[in-house]
Amino acid sequence: DLIDLCESTERNAREAAQLRRAIPGLSDADTLAGQYLPDNQNQLIQDAYQKAAQVTRLPDLNRHVTARMIRPGGWMLRLNIAGIYNPFVGEGHVSTALFPTQIPFTMAHEMAHGMGYGDEGTCNFLGALACYLAEDPVIRYSGAFSRYRYFARELYRRSPGHYLAIVDSLDPGLRLDLIATRNNGRRYNGQLRRVGSTVNNVYLKAQGVEGGVDSYNRVVILWTAYFAERARFLQSGSGE
């Protein structure tokens, strides 16, 4: 309900801010630049998926999948594509034009497709979980940052007033990254972006994803349900 959604959005914002403060050398006055991204992102995310496989016991999360950065990547964002999984080469492809806050999460999302999961909301959840379990603080922050944006988007759709109240109290560093990410995306707005969204929507529905592009936001329900069930499991005394 709306109260749960507000609390979850605030909790994701607090977690993102906390993880941001854990990044060495990054202050509230600086945006997350590309220099903070780890060189071995692929391996770190794959290691996190190994943990996710143990935690969830879902099949194929330990499958070896890589994600390649595409240069130049501006054409992808002009078509409203942050990343795409290419089954013919067995790799995820991620746009280098993304703002750095989005890159690790997008890589994890595309790698989830390579592990056999087609639904976009499911891949958002698995990507967010992998980032959550990662050792690197930048990868963890990217996952929390992206989670907050999905929760905030859903809250704005349900209640703009509650959304604005949370935005007003955001951590300064997190707010700075949100503004920079939004402004970077606006550089690629245009008619092609709308065409790309329409084509992607038709493609997803043709592949059996009933919600089309709306399915991405299903991560809100999946993330909330997973951690609620996990909390009940731990409270029952069954262990980790």
Secondary structure as GFF3:
##gff-version 3
##sequence-region A 1 240
A	DSSP	alpha_helix	2	21	.	.	.	ID=ss1
A	DSSP	three_ten_helix	34	36	.	.	.	ID=ss2
A	DSSP	alpha_helix	41	56	.	.	.	ID=ss3
A	DSSP	beta_strand	66	70	.	.	.	ID=ss4
A	DSSP	alpha_helix	74	78	.	.	.	ID=ss5
A	DSSP	beta_strand	83	86	.	.	.	ID=ss6
A	DSSP	beta_strand	91	95	.	.	.	ID=ss7
A	DSSP	three_ten_helix	100	102	.	.	.	ID=ss8
A	DSSP	alpha_helix	103	114	.	.	.	ID=ss9
A	DSSP	alpha_helix	120	133	.	.	.	ID=ss10
A	DSSP	alpha_helix	137	158	.	.	.	ID=ss11
A	DSSP	alpha_helix	160	168	.	.	.	ID=ss12
A	DSSP	alpha_helix	172	186	.	.	.	ID=ss13
A	DSSP	alpha_helix	191	206	.	.	.	ID=ss14
A	DSSP	three_ten_helix	212	218	.	.	.	ID=ss15
A	DSSP	alpha_helix	219	235	.	.	.	ID=ss16
###
